[in-house]
């Protein structure tokens, strides 16, 4: 939203409204919006990846515990491989 507002103000300056100082301030504001936006998106991706890894680890622990209970039915390795593949998907 901030970037949209600032770009509109810069367009108005280009059409002849406003002063040069205002245009520089709008350009600085647009730069800061882009800078903070990239930082925030990077943090969002990092946190999403961290939570995803934790969820995957929790699922793998649950799968391993379930495979230990079912080890009498078949081999533990086969059960872990089959369910782990589903967990990765």
N, C-alpha and C positions, 0 to 999 in steps of 0.2 A: 504494500500500500504506500509506504513511504517513497519507494522508488518511482511508483506511478505518479505521485504528486510532484516529485522533484523533476521528473522528465517533462511533465506538463508545464511546469513553471519555466523550464529552460526553453521549451518551444515558444512560450509566450514572449520570452526575452528575445528569441531569434526573430519574432514577428514585429519587434519594435517596442514592446512594453518592458518597463523595469530598467534598472541601472546595471552597470557592469559589476559593481560590488555584490549586488543580489545574485547575479548570474554565477559569480565565483563561489558564493556561499551555497547555492543550489548544487553546483558541480561538486563541491566538497562534501555536501550531504549525500549526494548520489554515490560518491566514492566510498564513504563510510558505510552506507547501506550495503553496498556490494561486499565490502570487507567483512562486516559483521555477519552477513548472510552466509558467506562461505565458511566462516568459523563455526557458526551454529549448525550448518548442515554437516560439517565434518564431525562435530560432537555427536549429532544425532546418529550418524552412521556407525561411529565407534561404539556408542552405547547399545545400539541395536545388535551389533555383532557380538558384544559381550553378553548380552542377555540370551541371544541365540545359542551361543556356546554353552552357557549354563543350563539352558533347557535341554540341549542335546545330551549333555553329561548326565543330567537327572534321568532322562529317558533311558540312557544306556545302563545306569545303575539299576533301574527298575527291570529292565530286560534281563540283566544278569541275575538278579534275585529270582525272577520268575523262571529262568532257565535252570537254576539250581533246584527249584522245586519240581521241575518237569524232567530232571535228568534221568529218572527211572524209566520214562517213556522212550527216550532216544538219547543220542549223544548230545552232550552239552554244547560242544562246538558247533554242531549243525543248527541247533536252536538259536544260538547266539548269532551266527552268520545270517540266518534267514530273517530274524527280527531286526538285527542291526541294519541290514540293507533297507528294510522298511523305514526305520528311524531316520536314515540318511536322506531318504526321499522326502 
